[in-house]
């Protein structure tokens, strides 16, 4: 597995924007499919967005489609999540996860590598 570290979380008002970054321990992140998940207090962890190892295909949960954009820079071993038009229901701990070739893009059990998470809080 690859070691991942998230950054960029914080507090923002409704309608604001944040950019989350996921950094890998080494260059091998370019070999992995990567996804962002989130978990609010008292709720199950849910899929937010995913991107293939080449960056050529992306997936988004209906709740964030049109507002969030996932991208990657394999040269820098990073994956980012640009979050715009933030809503209170976006408040959660956001996790970066990576998988090799097996599994499904939105299935938690498919991802053996996880970051520690970064808090995102949206308020008025």
PyMOL commands that set and color helices and strands:
alter all, ss='L'
color gray80, all
select helices_A, chain A and resi 27-31+88-90+108-110
alter helices_A, ss='H'
color red, helices_A
select strands_A, chain A and resi 4-7+10-13+18-24+33-39+46-51+58-60+68-73+78-83+92-99+113-114+118-123
alter strands_A, ss='S'
color yellow, strands_A
deselect
rebuild
show_as cartoon
